[in-house]
């Protein structure tokens, strides 16, 4: 799977853009605030149909502009297809088309273009709170399995309604949501635990491949027994005193975490900046492997300034890892050419004031 072309109009600070992209990808150079990350954001947009930086669609449109259009041409299993999103600011409207046909449901559009993105801000996966790692797991598993997306959407809806009933101190209403909460919650926990069991050794291998010599670990922290629906009634009953006192549901996967360790200690507390950054890169490579297995094809990598704050050895090891295995498309940015490792052989393009140029 690779991106053959990109059309972006009205998107961030990018000038009207129409690109034909090499199957191996590109290395994009440019000073700060020139549009490097904005282009990567446009490239990735057709994966989840939202900003990988958490911005709203209105914030993606050019200042004072009517909206934006992003169109991706994708080659997959020998066939070319198109994915287009058009967003209008006022009246607010979003239209997604796959091969010219409008998709009424986001789930139908997802999966036609798959990529893994790394941003410098992703270091929070290693240094920040559990909510960041839960978001990582949810995004990954939603892309890998549409059934997870269905369960997660259902769980979040039921959880919100149950919490509202708790705040109004209506136990009879609260209990009406327990069965649905258990059904959706069990599906989420089951998928997360199954993924973590497989990912534990792979995380250590990816981390070691980047040059880490300390013992590292990855584990899922939560009540694994809640992967079974019949374990929920007892857990909900046990949690009732805390739930009623706090006015929120205190049991379930919305409170779980993915624990990262180095040398037997919490990575977020004891890992160096370089180790935390390497850990996040290892997580992204795990994401790549998971999606590759799910789709039977190699997703692209979208890497924003990934080599910064890595020493030369770790940079070279990462380049080697990117070159391994099946052909994959890689998009990477850097401020200057001398900040790219020597072993990186991607075509070098430039961006200045929102305009992309190539040799």
RAQUIUR-V872293 format. One record per pair of residues at least 12 apart in sequence whose ideal C-beta (glycine too) atoms are under 6 Angstrom apart, sorted by the first residue. I is the first residue (numbers start at 1). J is the second residue. D is the distance in Angstrom with one decimal. If there is no record, write none. Layout:
<<I;J;D> <I;J;D>>
This chain:
<<1;76;4.6> <1;297;4.4> <2;23;4.9> <2;75;5.5> <2;329;4.2> <3;21;5.3> <3;72;5.9> <3;74;5.9> <4;73;4.5> <4;75;5.1> <5;20;5.3> <5;73;3.8> <6;19;4.8> <6;72;5.9> <7;71;4.1> <8;42;4.4> <8;70;5.3> <9;69;4.9> <10;61;5.7> <10;62;5.1> <10;65;4.7> <10;67;5.9> <10;68;3.9> <11;42;5.2> <11;68;4.4> <12;38;3.9> <13;35;5.4> <13;38;5.9> <13;354;4.4> <14;35;5.5> <14;38;5.5> <14;354;4.7> <15;354;4.7> <15;355;4.7> <22;347;5.5> <25;329;4.4> <25;330;4.0> <25;331;5.0> <25;346;5.5> <26;331;5.9> <26;346;5.7> <26;347;5.3> <26;349;4.9> <27;332;5.2> <27;340;5.8> <27;346;4.3> <27;348;5.0> <28;333;4.7> <28;349;5.3> <28;351;5.9> <29;334;5.9> <29;337;5.9> <29;350;5.2> <30;351;4.0> <34;351;5.2> <34;352;5.2> <35;351;4.7> <35;354;4.4> <36;333;4.2> <36;351;5.5> <37;304;5.3> <40;302;5.1> <40;304;5.5> <42;70;5.5> <43;302;5.8> <43;331;5.9> <44;115;5.7> <44;117;5.1> <44;302;5.1> <45;70;4.9> <46;72;4.3> <46;83;4.4> <46;113;4.6> <47;113;5.8> <47;115;5.2> <49;85;5.9> <52;117;4.9> <57;87;4.7> <58;89;5.7> <61;89;5.6> <66;89;5.9> <67;87;4.7> <67;88;4.2> <67;89;5.0> <68;87;5.5> <69;86;4.7> <70;85;5.1> <71;84;4.1> <72;113;5.6> <74;113;4.8> <81;99;5.1> <82;99;5.8> <83;98;5.6> <83;112;5.3> <83;113;5.6> <84;97;4.6> <96;109;4.9> <98;112;5.7> <107;146;5.6> <114;291;5.4> <114;295;5.8> <114;299;4.2> <115;299;5.3> <115;300;4.0> <115;302;5.2> <116;284;5.4> <116;287;4.8> <116;288;4.9> <116;299;5.7> <116;301;5.5> <117;302;4.3> <118;284;5.0> <118;303;4.7> <118;306;5.2> <119;304;5.0> <120;305;5.4> <122;280;5.1> <123;276;5.5> <123;277;5.6> <123;280;5.6> <125;280;5.0> <125;283;6.0> <126;260;5.9> <126;267;5.5> <126;276;3.8> <126;279;4.4> <126;280;5.3> <127;268;5.1> <127;276;5.3> <130;257;3.5> <133;258;4.1> <137;192;5.8> <138;152;5.8> <140;287;5.1> <141;191;5.4> <144;290;5.5> <144;291;5.9> <144;294;4.1> <148;191;5.2> <151;184;4.8> <151;187;3.9> <151;188;5.4> <154;184;4.3> <155;184;3.8> <155;185;5.7> <155;188;5.9> <158;177;5.2> <158;180;4.6> <158;181;4.9> <159;249;5.9> <161;177;5.7> <162;174;5.8> <162;177;4.1> <162;249;5.6> <163;248;5.2> <163;249;5.8> <166;243;5.8> <166;247;4.9> <167;247;4.5> <178;236;5.5> <182;229;5.2> <182;232;3.4> <185;252;5.0> <185;253;5.8> <186;227;5.8> <186;229;4.5> <188;253;4.5> <189;226;4.7> <189;227;4.5> <189;253;5.1> <190;227;3.9> <192;220;5.9> <193;220;5.6> <193;224;5.1> <193;227;5.6> <196;220;3.8> <199;218;5.9> <199;286;5.3> <200;218;5.1> <202;286;5.7> <203;218;4.1> <203;282;5.6> <203;286;6.0> <204;216;5.4> <206;282;3.9> <206;285;4.7> <207;282;4.6> <209;321;5.8> <210;278;4.7> <210;314;5.4> <210;317;5.2> <211;313;5.2> <211;314;4.9> <211;317;5.2> <212;278;5.9> <214;262;5.0> <214;263;4.7> <216;262;5.1> <217;261;4.0> <218;260;5.8> <219;259;4.9> <221;257;4.6> <221;259;5.0> <222;256;3.2> <235;251;5.0> <239;251;4.2> <260;279;5.7> <267;279;5.7> <273;309;5.9> <277;309;5.5> <298;326;4.7> <298;328;4.3> <300;329;4.2> <301;330;4.7> <302;331;4.9> <303;332;4.5> <304;333;5.2> <305;333;5.6> <315;341;4.4> <316;341;5.7> <316;343;5.9> <319;341;4.9> <319;343;4.4> <319;344;5.2>>
